[in-house]
Amino acid sequence: MITTKHKFFWWLFGSLSTLFLIAVFSYLFSENNEVPVPQADIVHQETDLERREREEKKWGHMLFQYVEDLKQNALNPPSDEEITKKIREGLFSIDQYSGYIPEGKREPWEKSPDRPLGMGIVCIPDPDGARITDVWIKSPGERAGLRIGDIITDIVEGKEKISLVGLSQEALNKKMSEVTKETTHFAFLRNGKTRLERKLDPENMIEPVVDTVEWIAPHYGYLHIRFFTLGQAASEFAYALEHLGGRELHGLVINLRGTPGGDFNETLQMLGTLLPPGALITTTVSRAEGRKPYYATGGDVLEGVPIIILVDRNTASASELVVGALVDRDSPRAILMGEQTYGKGVGQTVIPVAGGGRRKITGFEFFTPRGNVVNKKGFAPDPTLLGKYRESGVECVDALRCSALNYLKELHELAKRQK
């Protein structure tokens, strides 16, 4: 039997339960239901300035202690200048490509300020005189019409002729350096029989980085890039293509054997002239910028003329950027021939150092248009191409170059049959 006392109890219990549930739901669905955190549990977020100050104190103290120990305990303590040099050389060499560049030192990828007088021709001894092995682009030799393979027999001074026959390489270099300081007349043979004479006026010149430009057969061009030097490579490459005939070419051989690299942006500029606008050249990855794609903005000045790139184990860095951009893409722009390349797919950032000099730090890695890794891998050409297209029955000083020429000729004939 339920009494009045029991009813009151159950009514009170139900009321209190209802109030409790209302309080719980009010808390759960309120906009500000955060539990106060004790002040001691709040973690201070370090600012960038505070981090820099902390790092400076830590490393500054460590460096000071090292120098102090050296001065106090070394049998022959080095001077402050020697200590500074050693610290820079050691601290900046965090990998095989990073390091310290002393003040006044020029890196290979930087344009030389030196402009010595010269004719822009390179010669070696020959039974008939001095054989020209290279004619620099934009040089007095090129403008005078001298060609690779011409043989200079005499230096003409009025009615007198100074013979170059029988000279050693050292004697030839000395003689050429003497006469190239003033206007000189050269007598030479072309194709071993035609006798010609040319006047050359010396000029102040910078040694070109596109140092060999020639026709290896009618309508087939050849050029060698020595280095992708800032302010030189792209303009010299463009000039070389124009010199060789541009779109009139049936094929082009680009020799990158022994080419160790150069400036990243200069290489991008050159590549922009061999790919259609908007084509991906490469993608870099760095801490500063993350993933960053680079696209061609110029246009293919050769309009699809076949290209073969010659490489070897010393083809590295910016040269491999060229290989990746032109070969490792969905629609390859070039064919690779030669040996396995070096495999340097990283680039360095150069930063001035307080007190003089500069430091170069490996700051980014680059990848091919297909996203493949270059660093420590490189590129492996098809080994069957060299044997298949090797020149047979004809004297050939450079077998790989002859193979490339034969392959280009076959590609041209194939293209003609398909039209």
C-alpha positions in Angstrom: 0.0 0.0 0.0 1.4 3.4 -1.1 1.1 6.0 1.6 1.1 9.8 1.3 4.6 9.7 2.7 5.8 7.4 -0.1 4.1 9.6 -2.7 6.0 12.6 -1.5 9.3 10.8 -1.5 8.8 9.6 -5.1 7.7 13.1 -6.2 10.8 14.7 -4.7 13.1 12.0 -6.3 11.5 12.6 -9.7 11.9 16.4 -9.4 15.5 16.2 -8.4 16.3 13.7 -11.3 14.6 16.0 -13.8 16.6 19.0 -12.6 19.8 17.0 -12.8 19.1 15.8 -16.4 18.2 19.4 -17.4 21.6 20.6 -16.0 23.5 17.9 -17.8 21.9 18.6 -21.2 22.3 22.3 -20.7 26.0 21.8 -20.2 26.4 19.4 -23.2 24.7 21.7 -25.7 25.9 25.0 -24.4 28.3 27.1 -26.7 30.9 27.5 -23.9 31.4 24.2 -22.3 35.2 24.2 -22.0 36.6 22.9 -18.8 38.9 25.6 -17.2 42.5 24.5 -17.6 44.8 25.2 -14.7 47.3 27.9 -15.5 50.2 25.5 -14.9 49.0 23.2 -17.7 49.1 25.9 -20.5 52.0 25.2 -22.9 53.8 28.3 -24.1 54.1 28.5 -27.9 57.7 29.6 -28.7 57.9 32.4 -31.2 60.4 32.4 -34.1 62.4 35.2 -32.5 62.6 33.3 -29.2 63.7 30.1 -31.1 66.4 32.0 -32.9 67.7 33.5 -29.6 67.7 30.1 -27.9 69.6 28.5 -30.9 72.1 31.4 -31.0 72.9 31.0 -27.3 73.3 27.3 -27.6 75.5 27.2 -30.7 77.3 30.4 -29.7 78.3 29.0 -26.4 79.4 25.7 -28.0 81.5 27.5 -30.6 83.0 29.8 -28.0 84.0 26.9 -25.8 85.6 25.1 -28.8 87.7 28.2 -29.7 88.7 28.8 -26.1 89.9 25.2 -25.7 91.8 25.5 -28.9 93.6 28.7 -27.9 94.3 27.4 -24.4 95.6 23.9 -25.2 96.9 23.9 -28.8 100.7 23.7 -29.1 100.6 26.3 -31.9 97.3 28.1 -31.5 96.0 29.3 -34.9 95.1 33.0 -35.5 91.5 34.2 -35.4 91.6 34.4 -39.2 92.7 30.8 -39.5 90.1 29.7 -37.0 87.4 31.5 -38.9 88.4 29.9 -42.2 88.5 26.4 -40.7 85.1 26.9 -39.1 83.5 28.1 -42.3 85.1 25.3 -44.4 84.0 22.6 -41.9 80.7 23.9 -40.8 79.3 24.6 -44.3 80.5 21.2 -45.8 77.4 19.3 -44.6 77.4 17.2 -47.8 79.6 16.6 -50.8 78.1 19.5 -52.7 77.8 22.2 -49.9 80.7 24.3 -48.8 82.3 27.7 -48.3 83.2 29.9 -51.3 86.1 32.3 -50.3 85.7 36.0 -51.1 86.8 36.7 -54.7 86.6 33.1 -55.9 84.5 32.6 -59.0 82.5 29.4 -59.4 82.5 27.6 -62.8 78.8 28.5 -63.3 79.6 32.2 -62.9 80.5 34.3 -65.9 84.1 35.2 -66.1 84.9 39.0 -66.0 88.2 38.4 -67.8 88.2 39.4 -71.4 91.7 38.7 -72.9 92.6 39.5 -76.5 92.2 36.6 -78.9 91.0 35.3 -82.3 88.7 32.5 -80.9 90.4 29.6 -82.6 92.0 26.5 -81.0 94.7 24.6 -82.8 96.8 21.4 -82.5 100.0 20.4 -84.4 99.5 18.8 -87.8 102.0 17.6 -90.4 100.9 20.5 -92.7 100.8 23.2 -89.9 98.2 23.9 -87.2 94.9 22.1 -87.5 91.9 24.1 -86.1 89.9 21.9 -83.6 87.5 24.6 -82.5 86.2 28.0 -83.6 84.5 30.0 -80.9 81.1 31.4 -81.7 80.9 35.2 -82.0 84.7 35.3 -82.5 87.0 36.9 -85.1 87.8 33.4 -86.3 84.1 32.6 -87.0 83.5 35.9 -88.7 86.5 35.4 -90.9 85.0 32.1 -92.1 87.5 29.7 -90.5 86.2 26.2 -89.9 87.0 23.2 -87.8 89.4 21.1 -89.8 91.1 24.0 -91.6 94.9 23.8 -91.4 96.8 27.1 -90.9 100.1 26.7 -92.8 101.6 30.1 -92.4 101.4 33.5 -90.6 101.7 36.2 -93.3 103.6 39.4 -92.4 103.8 41.4 -95.5 105.8 39.4 -98.0 107.2 37.2 -95.3 105.6 33.9 -94.2 106.2 32.3 -90.8 105.6 28.5 -91.2 103.7 26.6 -88.5 104.9 23.2 -89.7 106.8 21.0 -87.2 105.9 23.0 -84.1 105.1 21.2 -80.8 101.9 22.0 -78.9 103.8 24.2 -76.5 105.6 26.1 -79.3 102.4 26.5 -81.2 100.5 27.9 -78.2 103.3 30.4 -77.7 103.3 31.5 -81.3 99.6 31.9 -81.5 99.4 33.9 -78.3 102.1 36.3 -79.7 100.4 36.9 -83.0 96.8 37.2 -81.7 97.5 40.4 -80.0 97.3 42.4 -83.3 95.8 42.1 -86.8 97.2 39.0 -88.4 96.9 37.3 -91.8 96.7 33.5 -91.9 97.3 31.3 -94.8 95.5 28.0 -94.6 94.3 24.8 -96.4 90.7 23.7 -96.6 89.9 20.1 -97.3 93.6 19.5 -97.7 94.0 21.3 -101.0 92.3 24.7 -101.3 94.6 27.5 -100.3 93.0 30.5 -98.7 94.1 33.6 -96.8 92.2 35.5 -94.1 92.8 38.6 -92.0 91.8 38.5 -88.3 91.5 41.4 -85.9 91.8 40.3 -82.2 89.1 41.1 -79.7 88.5 41.0 -76.0 86.5 37.8 -75.5 85.1 35.5 -72.9 85.7 31.8 -73.5 82.3 30.4 -74.7 80.5 27.6 -72.9 78.9 26.4 -76.1 82.5 25.8 -77.4 81.9 23.6 -80.5 79.3 24.3 -83.1 79.5 22.6 -86.5 77.8 20.7 -89.2 78.7 17.0 -89.1 76.8 16.5 -92.4 74.6 18.7 -94.6 71.5 19.6 -92.6 72.8 17.9 -89.4 74.2 20.1 -86.6 76.4 19.3 -83.7 77.2 21.4 -80.6 79.0 20.8 -77.3 78.0 22.6 -74.1 80.9 22.9 -71.7 79.0 24.4 -68.8 75.6 26.0 -68.1 77.2 29.3 -67.1 75.0 32.1 -65.8 74.5 34.8 -68.4 76.1 32.8 -71.2 74.7 29.3 -71.9 71.1 30.3 -73.0 72.2 33.1 -75.3 75.1 31.1 -76.8 72.8 28.1 -77.3 70.3 30.3 -79.2 73.0 31.8 -81.3 74.4 28.3 -82.1 71.0 27.1 -83.3 70.6 30.1 -85.5 74.1 29.6 -86.9 73.3 25.9 -87.7 70.2 26.8 -89.6 67.4 26.3 -87.0 64.4 24.8 -88.6 66.3 23.9 -91.7 68.1 21.2 -89.7 67.2 17.6 -90.2 68.7 16.7 -86.8 70.7 18.0 -84.0 73.3 16.3 -81.7 73.9 18.0 -78.3 77.0 16.7 -76.6 76.8 16.8 -72.8 79.7 14.4 -72.2 81.9 15.7 -69.4 79.5 18.6 -68.7 79.2 18.8 -64.9 76.3 21.2 -64.6 75.8 24.9 -64.1 73.2 27.5 -63.1 69.6 26.2 -62.6 67.7 29.2 -64.0 70.1 29.5 -67.0 69.4 25.9 -67.8 65.6 26.4 -67.5 65.9 29.4 -69.9 67.7 27.2 -72.5 65.2 24.4 -72.2 62.3 26.8 -72.8 63.5 27.1 -76.4 63.2 23.4 -77.1 59.7 22.7 -75.6 56.2 24.0 -76.4 54.8 26.7 -74.2 53.3 25.4 -71.0 55.3 22.1 -71.1 56.5 20.9 -67.7 60.3 21.2 -67.5 60.9 19.9 -63.9 59.5 20.0 -60.4 61.6 20.9 -57.4 61.1 20.1 -53.7 62.6 22.3 -51.0 61.9 23.2 -47.4 61.4 26.8 -48.3 58.9 26.4 -51.2 57.7 22.8 -51.0 56.9 21.3 -54.4 57.3 23.8 -57.3 56.8 23.0 -61.0 58.6 24.9 -63.7 57.1 25.3 -67.2 58.4 26.3 -70.6 57.4 29.8 -71.6 59.2 30.3 -74.9 58.5 27.7 -77.6 60.3 25.0 -79.6 62.4 27.1 -82.0 63.3 23.9 -83.9 59.7 22.9 -84.3 60.3 19.2 -83.5 63.6 18.6 -85.3 64.9 15.4 -83.8 67.6 15.8 -81.1 70.1 13.3 -79.8 71.9 14.0 -76.5 75.3 12.4 -75.9 76.1 11.6 -72.2 78.7 9.8 -70.1 79.4 9.2 -66.4 80.5 12.8 -65.9 77.2 14.2 -67.3 75.8 15.7 -64.1 73.5 18.2 -62.3 72.1 20.8 -64.8 73.1 18.5 -67.6 70.8 15.8 -66.1 68.1 18.5 -65.7 68.3 18.8 -69.5 68.2 15.1 -70.1 65.2 14.6 -67.8 63.3 17.5 -69.3 63.8 16.4 -72.9 63.9 12.6 -72.5 61.9 11.4 -69.5 58.5 12.9 -70.5 55.3 11.3 -71.9 56.2 12.7 -75.4 60.0 12.6 -75.4 61.7 15.5 -77.2 65.1 13.9 -77.5 66.9 10.5 -77.6 69.7 9.6 -75.2 72.9 7.9 -76.3 76.1 7.0 -74.4 76.9 5.9 -70.9 75.1 6.0 -67.5 75.1 9.6 -66.2 76.4 10.7 -62.8 73.2 11.1 -60.8 73.2 14.5 -59.2 69.6 15.6 -58.9 70.0 18.3 -56.2 70.8 22.0 -56.4 72.7 24.5 -54.2 71.5 27.8 -52.9 74.3 30.4 -52.5 74.1 32.8 -49.6 76.5 35.7 -48.6 78.4 35.2 -45.3 78.9 38.0 -42.8 82.6 39.0 -42.9 83.1 37.9 -46.5 82.7 35.0 -48.8 79.6 32.9 -49.5 78.2 29.6 -48.5 76.4 27.1 -50.8 73.9 24.8 -49.3 72.1 21.9 -50.9 68.6 23.4 -50.9 66.4 21.5 -53.3 66.0 18.3 -55.3 64.6 18.2 -58.9 62.6 15.6 -60.6 61.8 14.7 -64.2 58.4 15.6 -65.9 57.3 12.1 -65.2 58.2 12.5 -61.5 61.2 10.2 -61.5 64.2 10.7 -59.2 67.5 11.8 -60.7 69.7 12.0 -57.6 71.9 9.0 -57.0 70.2 7.3 -60.0 71.0 9.3 -63.2 69.9 8.1 -66.6 70.9 4.9 -68.5 70.8 5.2 -72.3 69.7 2.3 -74.4 73.0 0.3 -74.9 71.8 -1.2 -78.2 71.8 2.1 -80.0 75.6 2.5 -80.1 76.2 -0.8 -81.7 73.3 -0.6 -84.1 74.2 2.8 -85.5 78.0 2.6 -85.3 79.7 3.8 -88.5 81.2 0.9 -90.5 83.8 1.1 -93.2 84.4 4.8 -92.7 87.0 6.5 -90.6 85.3 7.9 -87.5 87.2 9.6 -84.6 84.1 9.8 -82.4 82.1 6.6 -82.7 79.2 7.8 -80.5 78.9 11.0 -82.6 78.8 8.9 -85.8 76.2 6.6 -84.3 74.1 9.6 -83.5 74.4 11.0 -87.0 73.4 7.7 -88.6 70.4 7.4 -86.2 69.2 10.9 -87.1 69.5 10.2 -90.8 67.4 7.1 -90.4 64.8 9.1 -88.4 64.7 11.7 -91.2 64.2 9.0 -93.9 61.5 7.4 -91.8 59.7 10.7 -91.4 59.8 11.3 -95.2 58.3 7.9 -95.9 55.4 8.6 -93.5 54.4 11.8 -95.2 
